[in-house]
Amino acid sequence: MTKKQECKKGVSEMAVFWMNEASGQMKEIVMKFIRSEKLDEAQLETLKWYMIQWIEKAAFHRPIGYRDIINVSTQEELSKYVGVLLDYGIDPF
C-alpha cells in the first residue's frame, strides 16, 4: 500500500471533524499546521485528505475543483487554499 493510500484509508475511517478523531493523529497534524511547523510528507497528505472529506461532508457550497487540493505539494500552497475555503465560508479547522 502506498503512503497516499494509507493516508486516504486513515482519513476515511476518522470522524468528520479533526478534534473528534480518536487516535489524536489529526490533532497533532492540525496544530503543527496552525503553528506553521513543518509537516512531513505523510502528515501533509493526511491533512489534504482530511480537508477533502471535510469539504465533502460539511460544506453546502463547494469550491469548483476543490478535489485539486490533493495536488498541493507544500504547506504554503495549502495555507493559500485554506484562505479560499474561508472565502466560501468553509473552516476546516
PyMOL Python script that loads the backbone (N, CA, C, O; Angstrom):
from pymol import cmd

cmd.read_pdbstr("""\
ATOM      1  N   MET A   1       0.846  -1.173   0.000  1.00  0.00           N
ATOM      2  CA  MET A   1       0.000   0.000   0.000  1.00  0.00           C
ATOM      3  C   MET A   1       0.897   1.244   0.000  1.00  0.00           C
ATOM      4  O   MET A   1       1.838   1.335   0.789  1.00  0.00           O
ATOM      5  N   THR A   2       0.603   2.198  -0.887  1.00  0.00           N
ATOM      6  CA  THR A   2       1.395   3.422  -0.959  1.00  0.00           C
ATOM      7  C   THR A   2       1.063   4.338   0.209  1.00  0.00           C
ATOM      8  O   THR A   2       0.052   4.149   0.885  1.00  0.00           O
ATOM      9  N   LYS A   3       1.921   5.337   0.448  1.00  0.00           N
ATOM     10  CA  LYS A   3       1.681   6.330   1.503  1.00  0.00           C
ATOM     11  C   LYS A   3       0.344   7.032   1.275  1.00  0.00           C
ATOM     12  O   LYS A   3      -0.423   7.235   2.217  1.00  0.00           O
ATOM     13  N   LYS A   4       0.064   7.404   0.014  1.00  0.00           N
ATOM     14  CA  LYS A   4      -1.183   8.093  -0.299  1.00  0.00           C
ATOM     15  C   LYS A   4      -2.377   7.210   0.039  1.00  0.00           C
ATOM     16  O   LYS A   4      -3.364   7.697   0.590  1.00  0.00           O
ATOM     17  N   GLN A   5      -2.306   5.929  -0.280  1.00  0.00           N
ATOM     18  CA  GLN A   5      -3.403   5.011   0.033  1.00  0.00           C
ATOM     19  C   GLN A   5      -3.572   4.860   1.541  1.00  0.00           C
ATOM     20  O   GLN A   5      -4.697   4.801   2.038  1.00  0.00           O
ATOM     21  N   GLU A   6      -2.449   4.796   2.274  1.00  0.00           N
ATOM     22  CA  GLU A   6      -2.516   4.695   3.732  1.00  0.00           C
ATOM     23  C   GLU A   6      -3.176   5.930   4.328  1.00  0.00           C
ATOM     24  O   GLU A   6      -4.020   5.820   5.217  1.00  0.00           O
ATOM     25  N   CYS A   7      -2.791   7.104   3.839  1.00  0.00           N
ATOM     26  CA  CYS A   7      -3.365   8.353   4.340  1.00  0.00           C
ATOM     27  C   CYS A   7      -4.851   8.423   4.025  1.00  0.00           C
ATOM     28  O   CYS A   7      -5.657   8.795   4.878  1.00  0.00           O
ATOM     29  N   LYS A   8      -5.210   8.067   2.802  1.00  0.00           N
ATOM     30  CA  LYS A   8      -6.618   8.110   2.405  1.00  0.00           C
ATOM     31  C   LYS A   8      -7.436   7.145   3.256  1.00  0.00           C
ATOM     32  O   LYS A   8      -8.544   7.475   3.678  1.00  0.00           O
ATOM     33  N   LYS A   9      -6.895   5.955   3.509  1.00  0.00           N
ATOM     34  CA  LYS A   9      -7.592   4.976   4.332  1.00  0.00           C
ATOM     35  C   LYS A   9      -7.782   5.526   5.739  1.00  0.00           C
ATOM     36  O   LYS A   9      -8.863   5.388   6.313  1.00  0.00           O
ATOM     37  N   GLY A  10      -6.762   6.138   6.297  1.00  0.00           N
ATOM     38  CA  GLY A  10      -6.863   6.706   7.641  1.00  0.00           C
ATOM     39  C   GLY A  10      -7.908   7.792   7.732  1.00  0.00           C
ATOM     40  O   GLY A  10      -8.649   7.860   8.713  1.00  0.00           O
ATOM     41  N   VAL A  11      -7.980   8.642   6.726  1.00  0.00           N
ATOM     42  CA  VAL A  11      -8.960   9.721   6.735  1.00  0.00           C
ATOM     43  C   VAL A  11     -10.369   9.168   6.588  1.00  0.00           C
ATOM     44  O   VAL A  11     -11.292   9.656   7.240  1.00  0.00           O
ATOM     45  N   SER A  12     -10.553   8.162   5.748  1.00  0.00           N
ATOM     46  CA  SER A  12     -11.893   7.636   5.539  1.00  0.00           C
ATOM     47  C   SER A  12     -12.450   6.992   6.804  1.00  0.00           C
ATOM     48  O   SER A  12     -13.665   6.853   6.943  1.00  0.00           O
ATOM     49  N   GLU A  13     -11.572   6.597   7.728  1.00  0.00           N
ATOM     50  CA  GLU A  13     -12.011   5.965   8.959  1.00  0.00           C
ATOM     51  C   GLU A  13     -12.218   6.956  10.093  1.00  0.00           C
ATOM     52  O   GLU A  13     -12.802   6.594  11.114  1.00  0.00           O
ATOM     53  N   MET A  14     -11.762   8.183   9.949  1.00  0.00           N
ATOM     54  CA  MET A  14     -11.834   9.116  11.065  1.00  0.00           C
ATOM     55  C   MET A  14     -13.160   9.858  11.103  1.00  0.00           C
ATOM     56  O   MET A  14     -13.914   9.874  10.130  1.00  0.00           O
ATOM     57  N   ALA A  15     -13.427  10.469  12.246  1.00  0.00           N
ATOM     58  CA  ALA A  15     -14.601  11.306  12.394  1.00  0.00           C
ATOM     59  C   ALA A  15     -14.488  12.495  11.461  1.00  0.00           C
ATOM     60  O   ALA A  15     -13.395  12.839  11.011  1.00  0.00           O
ATOM     61  N   VAL A  16     -15.608  13.116  11.173  1.00  0.00           N
ATOM     62  CA  VAL A  16     -15.620  14.223  10.234  1.00  0.00           C
ATOM     63  C   VAL A  16     -14.729  15.370  10.708  1.00  0.00           C
ATOM     64  O   VAL A  16     -13.924  15.871   9.924  1.00  0.00           O
ATOM     65  N   PHE A  17     -14.845  15.799  11.958  1.00  0.00           N
ATOM     66  CA  PHE A  17     -14.074  16.947  12.438  1.00  0.00           C
ATOM     67  C   PHE A  17     -12.812  16.471  13.138  1.00  0.00           C
ATOM     68  O   PHE A  17     -12.847  15.509  13.906  1.00  0.00           O
ATOM     69  N   TRP A  18     -11.704  17.137  12.875  1.00  0.00           N
ATOM     70  CA  TRP A  18     -10.398  16.684  13.352  1.00  0.00           C
ATOM     71  C   TRP A  18     -10.328  16.539  14.865  1.00  0.00           C
ATOM     72  O   TRP A  18      -9.603  15.674  15.357  1.00  0.00           O
ATOM     73  N   MET A  19     -11.055  17.355  15.617  1.00  0.00           N
ATOM     74  CA  MET A  19     -10.992  17.269  17.079  1.00  0.00           C
ATOM     75  C   MET A  19     -11.688  16.019  17.615  1.00  0.00           C
ATOM     76  O   MET A  19     -11.473  15.635  18.765  1.00  0.00           O
ATOM     77  N   ASN A  20     -12.517  15.385  16.794  1.00  0.00           N
ATOM     78  CA  ASN A  20     -13.240  14.191  17.213  1.00  0.00           C
ATOM     79  C   ASN A  20     -12.522  12.900  16.840  1.00  0.00           C
ATOM     80  O   ASN A  20     -12.989  11.811  17.174  1.00  0.00           O
ATOM     81  N   GLU A  21     -11.406  13.014  16.161  1.00  0.00           N
ATOM     82  CA  GLU A  21     -10.661  11.840  15.708  1.00  0.00           C
ATOM     83  C   GLU A  21      -9.983  11.197  16.922  1.00  0.00           C
ATOM     84  O   GLU A  21      -9.243  11.859  17.650  1.00  0.00           O
ATOM     85  N   ALA A  22     -10.238   9.910  17.133  1.00  0.00           N
ATOM     86  CA  ALA A  22      -9.872   9.227  18.376  1.00  0.00           C
ATOM     87  C   ALA A  22      -8.372   9.002  18.587  1.00  0.00           C
ATOM     88  O   ALA A  22      -7.920   8.990  19.732  1.00  0.00           O
ATOM     89  N   SER A  23      -7.603   8.827  17.541  1.00  0.00           N
ATOM     90  CA  SER A  23      -6.186   8.478  17.726  1.00  0.00           C
ATOM     91  C   SER A  23      -5.324   9.665  18.168  1.00  0.00           C
ATOM     92  O   SER A  23      -4.235   9.478  18.710  1.00  0.00           O
ATOM     93  N   GLY A  24      -5.809  10.872  17.936  1.00  0.00           N
ATOM     94  CA  GLY A  24      -5.013  12.058  18.250  1.00  0.00           C
ATOM     95  C   GLY A  24      -4.085  12.462  17.124  1.00  0.00           C
ATOM     96  O   GLY A  24      -3.439  13.508  17.197  1.00  0.00           O
ATOM     97  N   GLN A  25      -4.012  11.647  16.084  1.00  0.00           N
ATOM     98  CA  GLN A  25      -3.128  11.925  14.950  1.00  0.00           C
ATOM     99  C   GLN A  25      -3.484  13.251  14.290  1.00  0.00           C
ATOM    100  O   GLN A  25      -2.597  14.054  14.001  1.00  0.00           O
ATOM    101  N   MET A  26      -4.767  13.489  14.049  1.00  0.00           N
ATOM    102  CA  MET A  26      -5.167  14.718  13.366  1.00  0.00           C
ATOM    103  C   MET A  26      -4.914  15.946  14.224  1.00  0.00           C
ATOM    104  O   MET A  26      -4.542  16.996  13.700  1.00  0.00           O
ATOM    105  N   LYS A  27      -5.108  15.835  15.535  1.00  0.00           N
ATOM    106  CA  LYS A  27      -4.858  16.984  16.404  1.00  0.00           C
ATOM    107  C   LYS A  27      -3.404  17.426  16.286  1.00  0.00           C
ATOM    108  O   LYS A  27      -3.117  18.616  16.156  1.00  0.00           O
ATOM    109  N   GLU A  28      -2.501  16.473  16.332  1.00  0.00           N
ATOM    110  CA  GLU A  28      -1.073  16.784  16.205  1.00  0.00           C
ATOM    111  C   GLU A  28      -0.782  17.460  14.866  1.00  0.00           C
ATOM    112  O   GLU A  28      -0.073  18.465  14.816  1.00  0.00           O
ATOM    113  N   ILE A  29      -1.325  16.912  13.793  1.00  0.00           N
ATOM    114  CA  ILE A  29      -1.073  17.448  12.455  1.00  0.00           C
ATOM    115  C   ILE A  29      -1.672  18.842  12.302  1.00  0.00           C
ATOM    116  O   ILE A  29      -1.002  19.756  11.820  1.00  0.00           O
ATOM    117  N   VAL A  30      -2.917  19.008  12.706  1.00  0.00           N
ATOM    118  CA  VAL A  30      -3.577  20.318  12.570  1.00  0.00           C
ATOM    119  C   VAL A  30      -2.875  21.365  13.418  1.00  0.00           C
ATOM    120  O   VAL A  30      -2.666  22.486  12.954  1.00  0.00           O
ATOM    121  N   MET A  31      -2.508  21.032  14.639  1.00  0.00           N
ATOM    122  CA  MET A  31      -1.836  22.007  15.499  1.00  0.00           C
ATOM    123  C   MET A  31      -0.477  22.405  14.914  1.00  0.00           C
ATOM    124  O   MET A  31      -0.101  23.576  14.972  1.00  0.00           O
ATOM    125  N   LYS A  32       0.255  21.450  14.357  1.00  0.00           N
ATOM    126  CA  LYS A  32       1.524  21.795  13.702  1.00  0.00           C
ATOM    127  C   LYS A  32       1.273  22.724  12.520  1.00  0.00           C
ATOM    128  O   LYS A  32       2.008  23.690  12.323  1.00  0.00           O
ATOM    129  N   PHE A  33       0.238  22.436  11.734  1.00  0.00           N
ATOM    130  CA  PHE A  33      -0.083  23.265  10.572  1.00  0.00           C
ATOM    131  C   PHE A  33      -0.462  24.681  11.016  1.00  0.00           C
ATOM    132  O   PHE A  33       0.007  25.661  10.438  1.00  0.00           O
ATOM    133  N   ILE A  34      -1.301  24.786  12.031  1.00  0.00           N
ATOM    134  CA  ILE A  34      -1.740  26.098  12.524  1.00  0.00           C
ATOM    135  C   ILE A  34      -0.557  26.902  13.060  1.00  0.00           C
ATOM    136  O   ILE A  34      -0.500  28.120  12.889  1.00  0.00           O
ATOM    137  N   ARG A  35       0.384  26.219  13.708  1.00  0.00           N
ATOM    138  CA  ARG A  35       1.575  26.898  14.251  1.00  0.00           C
ATOM    139  C   ARG A  35       2.662  27.096  13.199  1.00  0.00           C
ATOM    140  O   ARG A  35       3.751  27.576  13.510  1.00  0.00           O
ATOM    141  N   SER A  36       2.366  26.727  11.957  1.00  0.00           N
ATOM    142  CA  SER A  36       3.310  26.833  10.832  1.00  0.00           C
ATOM    143  C   SER A  36       4.576  26.007  11.052  1.00  0.00           C
ATOM    144  O   SER A  36       5.651  26.365  10.570  1.00  0.00           O
ATOM    145  N   GLU A  37       4.443  24.908  11.778  1.00  0.00           N
ATOM    146  CA  GLU A  37       5.559  23.986  11.945  1.00  0.00           C
ATOM    147  C   GLU A  37       5.598  23.047  10.743  1.00  0.00           C
ATOM    148  O   GLU A  37       4.569  22.759  10.133  1.00  0.00           O
ATOM    149  N   LYS A  38       6.775  22.584  10.418  1.00  0.00           N
ATOM    150  CA  LYS A  38       6.972  21.721   9.251  1.00  0.00           C
ATOM    151  C   LYS A  38       6.249  20.388   9.412  1.00  0.00           C
ATOM    152  O   LYS A  38       6.415  19.688  10.412  1.00  0.00           O
ATOM    153  N   LEU A  39       5.440  20.052   8.401  1.00  0.00           N
ATOM    154  CA  LEU A  39       4.795  18.740   8.338  1.00  0.00           C
ATOM    155  C   LEU A  39       5.624  17.845   7.432  1.00  0.00           C
ATOM    156  O   LEU A  39       6.165  18.298   6.423  1.00  0.00           O
ATOM    157  N   ASP A  40       5.721  16.558   7.799  1.00  0.00           N
ATOM    158  CA  ASP A  40       6.401  15.645   6.884  1.00  0.00           C
ATOM    159  C   ASP A  40       5.416  15.286   5.763  1.00  0.00           C
ATOM    160  O   ASP A  40       4.247  15.670   5.807  1.00  0.00           O
ATOM    161  N   GLU A  41       5.893  14.560   4.782  1.00  0.00           N
ATOM    162  CA  GLU A  41       5.086  14.245   3.596  1.00  0.00           C
ATOM    163  C   GLU A  41       3.789  13.509   3.958  1.00  0.00           C
ATOM    164  O   GLU A  41       2.723  13.828   3.432  1.00  0.00           O
ATOM    165  N   ALA A  42       3.889  12.532   4.851  1.00  0.00           N
ATOM    166  CA  ALA A  42       2.710  11.757   5.245  1.00  0.00           C
ATOM    167  C   ALA A  42       1.699  12.641   5.978  1.00  0.00           C
ATOM    168  O   ALA A  42       0.493  12.499   5.780  1.00  0.00           O
ATOM    169  N   GLN A  43       2.184  13.546   6.817  1.00  0.00           N
ATOM    170  CA  GLN A  43       1.280  14.445   7.535  1.00  0.00           C
ATOM    171  C   GLN A  43       0.579  15.402   6.571  1.00  0.00           C
ATOM    172  O   GLN A  43      -0.613  15.671   6.717  1.00  0.00           O
ATOM    173  N   LEU A  44       1.314  15.912   5.592  1.00  0.00           N
ATOM    174  CA  LEU A  44       0.723  16.800   4.602  1.00  0.00           C
ATOM    175  C   LEU A  44      -0.344  16.061   3.800  1.00  0.00           C
ATOM    176  O   LEU A  44      -1.421  16.607   3.559  1.00  0.00           O
ATOM    177  N   GLU A  45      -0.062  14.832   3.387  1.00  0.00           N
ATOM    178  CA  GLU A  45      -1.048  14.026   2.656  1.00  0.00           C
ATOM    179  C   GLU A  45      -2.291  13.782   3.509  1.00  0.00           C
ATOM    180  O   GLU A  45      -3.414  13.908   3.021  1.00  0.00           O
ATOM    181  N   THR A  46      -2.094  13.437   4.766  1.00  0.00           N
ATOM    182  CA  THR A  46      -3.220  13.188   5.668  1.00  0.00           C
ATOM    183  C   THR A  46      -4.072  14.442   5.813  1.00  0.00           C
ATOM    184  O   THR A  46      -5.300  14.362   5.794  1.00  0.00           O
ATOM    185  N   LEU A  47      -3.434  15.592   5.955  1.00  0.00           N
ATOM    186  CA  LEU A  47      -4.163  16.842   6.104  1.00  0.00           C
ATOM    187  C   LEU A  47      -4.959  17.171   4.844  1.00  0.00           C
ATOM    188  O   LEU A  47      -6.093  17.641   4.930  1.00  0.00           O
ATOM    189  N   LYS A  48      -4.374  16.929   3.686  1.00  0.00           N
ATOM    190  CA  LYS A  48      -5.099  17.190   2.436  1.00  0.00           C
ATOM    191  C   LYS A  48      -6.330  16.296   2.327  1.00  0.00           C
ATOM    192  O   LYS A  48      -7.399  16.772   1.946  1.00  0.00           O
ATOM    193  N   TRP A  49      -6.200  15.009   2.654  1.00  0.00           N
ATOM    194  CA  TRP A  49      -7.351  14.107   2.590  1.00  0.00           C
ATOM    195  C   TRP A  49      -8.400  14.489   3.629  1.00  0.00           C
ATOM    196  O   TRP A  49      -9.600  14.402   3.369  1.00  0.00           O
ATOM    197  N   TYR A  50      -7.943  14.912   4.801  1.00  0.00           N
ATOM    198  CA  TYR A  50      -8.891  15.383   5.822  1.00  0.00           C
ATOM    199  C   TYR A  50      -9.707  16.552   5.269  1.00  0.00           C
ATOM    200  O   TYR A  50     -10.932  16.577   5.394  1.00  0.00           O
ATOM    201  N   MET A  51      -9.018  17.518   4.658  1.00  0.00           N
ATOM    202  CA  MET A  51      -9.711  18.704   4.149  1.00  0.00           C
ATOM    203  C   MET A  51     -10.707  18.336   3.052  1.00  0.00           C
ATOM    204  O   MET A  51     -11.799  18.902   3.000  1.00  0.00           O
ATOM    205  N   ILE A  52     -10.352  17.407   2.186  1.00  0.00           N
ATOM    206  CA  ILE A  52     -11.277  16.972   1.136  1.00  0.00           C
ATOM    207  C   ILE A  52     -12.522  16.349   1.753  1.00  0.00           C
ATOM    208  O   ILE A  52     -13.640  16.691   1.369  1.00  0.00           O
ATOM    209  N   GLN A  53     -12.339  15.440   2.704  1.00  0.00           N
ATOM    210  CA  GLN A  53     -13.507  14.797   3.294  1.00  0.00           C
ATOM    211  C   GLN A  53     -14.327  15.806   4.093  1.00  0.00           C
ATOM    212  O   GLN A  53     -15.551  15.690   4.148  1.00  0.00           O
ATOM    213  N   TRP A  54     -13.680  16.791   4.711  1.00  0.00           N
ATOM    214  CA  TRP A  54     -14.419  17.820   5.453  1.00  0.00           C
ATOM    215  C   TRP A  54     -15.288  18.638   4.490  1.00  0.00           C
ATOM    216  O   TRP A  54     -16.454  18.909   4.776  1.00  0.00           O
ATOM    217  N   ILE A  55     -14.719  19.022   3.367  1.00  0.00           N
ATOM    218  CA  ILE A  55     -15.475  19.782   2.367  1.00  0.00           C
ATOM    219  C   ILE A  55     -16.654  18.935   1.875  1.00  0.00           C
ATOM    220  O   ILE A  55     -17.774  19.433   1.762  1.00  0.00           O
ATOM    221  N   GLU A  56     -16.404  17.679   1.589  1.00  0.00           N
ATOM    222  CA  GLU A  56     -17.455  16.813   1.044  1.00  0.00           C
ATOM    223  C   GLU A  56     -18.572  16.543   2.045  1.00  0.00           C
ATOM    224  O   GLU A  56     -19.732  16.420   1.652  1.00  0.00           O
ATOM    225  N   LYS A  57     -18.245  16.450   3.323  1.00  0.00           N
ATOM    226  CA  LYS A  57     -19.248  16.101   4.320  1.00  0.00           C
ATOM    227  C   LYS A  57     -19.875  17.305   5.008  1.00  0.00           C
ATOM    228  O   LYS A  57     -20.990  17.207   5.521  1.00  0.00           O
ATOM    229  N   ALA A  58     -19.180  18.441   5.029  1.00  0.00           N
ATOM    230  CA  ALA A  58     -19.655  19.554   5.841  1.00  0.00           C
ATOM    231  C   ALA A  58     -20.047  20.802   5.054  1.00  0.00           C
ATOM    232  O   ALA A  58     -20.695  21.694   5.601  1.00  0.00           O
ATOM    233  N   ALA A  59     -19.671  20.876   3.798  1.00  0.00           N
ATOM    234  CA  ALA A  59     -19.895  22.111   3.047  1.00  0.00           C
ATOM    235  C   ALA A  59     -21.094  21.986   2.115  1.00  0.00           C
ATOM    236  O   ALA A  59     -21.249  20.997   1.399  1.00  0.00           O
ATOM    237  N   PHE A  60     -21.929  23.006   2.143  1.00  0.00           N
ATOM    238  CA  PHE A  60     -23.067  23.042   1.234  1.00  0.00           C
ATOM    239  C   PHE A  60     -22.644  23.595  -0.130  1.00  0.00           C
ATOM    240  O   PHE A  60     -23.132  23.141  -1.166  1.00  0.00           O
ATOM    241  N   HIS A  61     -21.747  24.566  -0.128  1.00  0.00           N
ATOM    242  CA  HIS A  61     -21.263  25.187  -1.366  1.00  0.00           C
ATOM    243  C   HIS A  61     -19.774  24.879  -1.479  1.00  0.00           C
ATOM    244  O   HIS A  61     -18.951  25.466  -0.777  1.00  0.00           O
ATOM    245  N   ARG A  62     -19.450  23.973  -2.354  1.00  0.00           N
ATOM    246  CA  ARG A  62     -18.057  23.560  -2.517  1.00  0.00           C
ATOM    247  C   ARG A  62     -17.386  24.376  -3.611  1.00  0.00           C
ATOM    248  O   ARG A  62     -17.983  24.625  -4.659  1.00  0.00           O
ATOM    249  N   PRO A  63     -16.151  24.791  -3.372  1.00  0.00           N
ATOM    250  CA  PRO A  63     -15.418  25.492  -4.436  1.00  0.00           C
ATOM    251  C   PRO A  63     -15.240  24.575  -5.642  1.00  0.00           C
ATOM    252  O   PRO A  63     -15.009  23.375  -5.491  1.00  0.00           O
ATOM    253  N   ILE A  64     -15.349  25.139  -6.814  1.00  0.00           N
ATOM    254  CA  ILE A  64     -15.115  24.366  -8.038  1.00  0.00           C
ATOM    255  C   ILE A  64     -13.683  23.852  -8.016  1.00  0.00           C
ATOM    256  O   ILE A  64     -12.751  24.599  -7.720  1.00  0.00           O
ATOM    257  N   GLY A  65     -13.517  22.590  -8.327  1.00  0.00           N
ATOM    258  CA  GLY A  65     -12.182  21.999  -8.373  1.00  0.00           C
ATOM    259  C   GLY A  65     -11.566  21.736  -7.010  1.00  0.00           C
ATOM    260  O   GLY A  65     -10.350  21.576  -6.908  1.00  0.00           O
ATOM    261  N   TYR A  66     -12.380  21.687  -5.958  1.00  0.00           N
ATOM    262  CA  TYR A  66     -11.828  21.524  -4.610  1.00  0.00           C
ATOM    263  C   TYR A  66     -11.000  20.244  -4.454  1.00  0.00           C
ATOM    264  O   TYR A  66     -10.090  20.205  -3.626  1.00  0.00           O
ATOM    265  N   ARG A  67     -11.293  19.210  -5.225  1.00  0.00           N
ATOM    266  CA  ARG A  67     -10.524  17.968  -5.104  1.00  0.00           C
ATOM    267  C   ARG A  67      -9.088  18.134  -5.623  1.00  0.00           C
ATOM    268  O   ARG A  67      -8.235  17.280  -5.385  1.00  0.00           O
ATOM    269  N   ASP A  68      -8.831  19.235  -6.330  1.00  0.00           N
ATOM    270  CA  ASP A  68      -7.461  19.513  -6.788  1.00  0.00           C
ATOM    271  C   ASP A  68      -6.524  19.778  -5.613  1.00  0.00           C
ATOM    272  O   ASP A  68      -5.307  19.839  -5.792  1.00  0.00           O
ATOM    273  N   ILE A  69      -7.074  19.934  -4.433  1.00  0.00           N
ATOM    274  CA  ILE A  69      -6.245  20.148  -3.246  1.00  0.00           C
ATOM    275  C   ILE A  69      -5.239  19.011  -3.084  1.00  0.00           C
ATOM    276  O   ILE A  69      -4.171  19.200  -2.503  1.00  0.00           O
ATOM    277  N   ILE A  70      -5.581  17.836  -3.597  1.00  0.00           N
ATOM    278  CA  ILE A  70      -4.690  16.690  -3.468  1.00  0.00           C
ATOM    279  C   ILE A  70      -3.391  16.922  -4.238  1.00  0.00           C
ATOM    280  O   ILE A  70      -2.388  16.266  -3.958  1.00  0.00           O
ATOM    281  N   ASN A  71      -3.391  17.841  -5.203  1.00  0.00           N
ATOM    282  CA  ASN A  71      -2.189  18.143  -5.983  1.00  0.00           C
ATOM    283  C   ASN A  71      -1.288  19.176  -5.316  1.00  0.00           C
ATOM    284  O   ASN A  71      -0.180  19.429  -5.789  1.00  0.00           O
ATOM    285  N   VAL A  72      -1.752  19.769  -4.231  1.00  0.00           N
ATOM    286  CA  VAL A  72      -0.942  20.744  -3.496  1.00  0.00           C
ATOM    287  C   VAL A  72       0.293  20.028  -2.962  1.00  0.00           C
ATOM    288  O   VAL A  72       0.197  18.920  -2.433  1.00  0.00           O
ATOM    289  N   SER A  73       1.459  20.668  -3.102  1.00  0.00           N
ATOM    290  CA  SER A  73       2.690  19.980  -2.704  1.00  0.00           C
ATOM    291  C   SER A  73       3.431  20.624  -1.536  1.00  0.00           C
ATOM    292  O   SER A  73       4.411  20.066  -1.043  1.00  0.00           O
ATOM    293  N   THR A  74       2.968  21.805  -1.086  1.00  0.00           N
ATOM    294  CA  THR A  74       3.652  22.465   0.029  1.00  0.00           C
ATOM    295  C   THR A  74       2.634  22.991   1.041  1.00  0.00           C
ATOM    296  O   THR A  74       1.457  23.178   0.730  1.00  0.00           O
ATOM    297  N   GLN A  75       3.120  23.221   2.251  1.00  0.00           N
ATOM    298  CA  GLN A  75       2.268  23.805   3.275  1.00  0.00           C
ATOM    299  C   GLN A  75       1.835  25.219   2.886  1.00  0.00           C
ATOM    300  O   GLN A  75       0.715  25.632   3.189  1.00  0.00           O
ATOM    301  N   GLU A  76       2.698  25.942   2.232  1.00  0.00           N
ATOM    302  CA  GLU A  76       2.371  27.306   1.820  1.00  0.00           C
ATOM    303  C   GLU A  76       1.180  27.298   0.854  1.00  0.00           C
ATOM    304  O   GLU A  76       0.262  28.107   0.984  1.00  0.00           O
ATOM    305  N   GLU A  77       1.205  26.385  -0.105  1.00  0.00           N
ATOM    306  CA  GLU A  77       0.088  26.266  -1.047  1.00  0.00           C
ATOM    307  C   GLU A  77      -1.188  25.860  -0.309  1.00  0.00           C
ATOM    308  O   GLU A  77      -2.274  26.356  -0.608  1.00  0.00           O
ATOM    309  N   LEU A  78      -1.045  24.961   0.650  1.00  0.00           N
ATOM    310  CA  LEU A  78      -2.210  24.513   1.412  1.00  0.00           C
ATOM    311  C   LEU A  78      -2.785  25.663   2.241  1.00  0.00           C
ATOM    312  O   LEU A  78      -4.003  25.790   2.367  1.00  0.00           O
ATOM    313  N   SER A  79      -1.921  26.489   2.798  1.00  0.00           N
ATOM    314  CA  SER A  79      -2.384  27.663   3.550  1.00  0.00           C
ATOM    315  C   SER A  79      -3.188  28.606   2.662  1.00  0.00           C
ATOM    316  O   SER A  79      -4.212  29.143   3.086  1.00  0.00           O
ATOM    317  N   LYS A  80      -2.728  28.807   1.440  1.00  0.00           N
ATOM    318  CA  LYS A  80      -3.467  29.644   0.496  1.00  0.00           C
ATOM    319  C   LYS A  80      -4.829  29.036   0.197  1.00  0.00           C
ATOM    320  O   LYS A  80      -5.825  29.750   0.084  1.00  0.00           O
ATOM    321  N   TYR A  81      -4.868  27.716   0.070  1.00  0.00           N
ATOM    322  CA  TYR A  81      -6.128  27.044  -0.222  1.00  0.00           C
ATOM    323  C   TYR A  81      -7.095  27.171   0.953  1.00  0.00           C
ATOM    324  O   TYR A  81      -8.303  27.286   0.751  1.00  0.00           O
ATOM    325  N   VAL A  82      -6.578  27.151   2.165  1.00  0.00           N
ATOM    326  CA  VAL A  82      -7.429  27.368   3.337  1.00  0.00           C
ATOM    327  C   VAL A  82      -8.088  28.745   3.234  1.00  0.00           C
ATOM    328  O   VAL A  82      -9.260  28.899   3.578  1.00  0.00           O
ATOM    329  N   GLY A  83      -7.344  29.736   2.765  1.00  0.00           N
ATOM    330  CA  GLY A  83      -7.914  31.071   2.554  1.00  0.00           C
ATOM    331  C   GLY A  83      -9.063  31.050   1.567  1.00  0.00           C
ATOM    332  O   GLY A  83     -10.069  31.730   1.768  1.00  0.00           O
ATOM    333  N   VAL A  84      -8.924  30.273   0.500  1.00  0.00           N
ATOM    334  CA  VAL A  84     -10.008  30.128  -0.479  1.00  0.00           C
ATOM    335  C   VAL A  84     -11.227  29.495   0.180  1.00  0.00           C
ATOM    336  O   VAL A  84     -12.354  29.949  -0.019  1.00  0.00           O
ATOM    337  N   LEU A  85     -10.997  28.444   0.965  1.00  0.00           N
ATOM    338  CA  LEU A  85     -12.105  27.795   1.660  1.00  0.00           C
ATOM    339  C   LEU A  85     -12.820  28.772   2.589  1.00  0.00           C
ATOM    340  O   LEU A  85     -14.049  28.786   2.661  1.00  0.00           O
ATOM    341  N   LEU A  86     -12.049  29.581   3.293  1.00  0.00           N
ATOM    342  CA  LEU A  86     -12.658  30.561   4.199  1.00  0.00           C
ATOM    343  C   LEU A  86     -13.519  31.558   3.432  1.00  0.00           C
ATOM    344  O   LEU A  86     -14.554  32.000   3.929  1.00  0.00           O
ATOM    345  N   ASP A  87     -13.092  31.912   2.218  1.00  0.00           N
ATOM    346  CA  ASP A  87     -13.909  32.793   1.364  1.00  0.00           C
ATOM    347  C   ASP A  87     -15.262  32.167   1.043  1.00  0.00           C
ATOM    348  O   ASP A  87     -16.242  32.876   0.813  1.00  0.00           O
ATOM    349  N   TYR A  88     -15.313  30.839   1.029  1.00  0.00           N
ATOM    350  CA  TYR A  88     -16.556  30.113   0.780  1.00  0.00           C
ATOM    351  C   TYR A  88     -17.325  29.827   2.077  1.00  0.00           C
ATOM    352  O   TYR A  88     -18.380  29.194   2.057  1.00  0.00           O
ATOM    353  N   GLY A  89     -16.786  30.299   3.190  1.00  0.00           N
ATOM    354  CA  GLY A  89     -17.432  30.045   4.484  1.00  0.00           C
ATOM    355  C   GLY A  89     -17.144  28.662   5.031  1.00  0.00           C
ATOM    356  O   GLY A  89     -17.876  28.167   5.888  1.00  0.00           O
ATOM    357  N   ILE A  90     -16.084  28.033   4.544  1.00  0.00           N
ATOM    358  CA  ILE A  90     -15.712  26.692   4.988  1.00  0.00           C
ATOM    359  C   ILE A  90     -14.449  26.806   5.847  1.00  0.00           C
ATOM    360  O   ILE A  90     -13.385  27.195   5.364  1.00  0.00           O
ATOM    361  N   ASP A  91     -14.587  26.462   7.116  1.00  0.00           N
ATOM    362  CA  ASP A  91     -13.432  26.494   8.031  1.00  0.00           C
ATOM    363  C   ASP A  91     -13.108  25.067   8.451  1.00  0.00           C
ATOM    364  O   ASP A  91     -13.781  24.514   9.321  1.00  0.00           O
ATOM    365  N   PRO A  92     -12.085  24.462   7.847  1.00  0.00           N
ATOM    366  CA  PRO A  92     -11.779  23.061   8.157  1.00  0.00           C
ATOM    367  C   PRO A  92     -11.151  22.857   9.523  1.00  0.00           C
ATOM    368  O   PRO A  92     -11.031  21.722   9.982  1.00  0.00           O
ATOM    369  N   PHE A  93     -10.747  23.942  10.183  1.00  0.00           N
ATOM    370  CA  PHE A  93     -10.083  23.814  11.464  1.00  0.00           C
ATOM    371  C   PHE A  93     -10.859  24.479  12.569  1.00  0.00           C
ATOM    372  O   PHE A  93     -10.429  24.460  13.722  1.00  0.00           O
TER     373      PHE A  93
END
""", "prot")
cmd.dss("prot")
cmd.show_as("cartoon", "prot")
cmd.util.cbc("prot")
cmd.orient("prot")
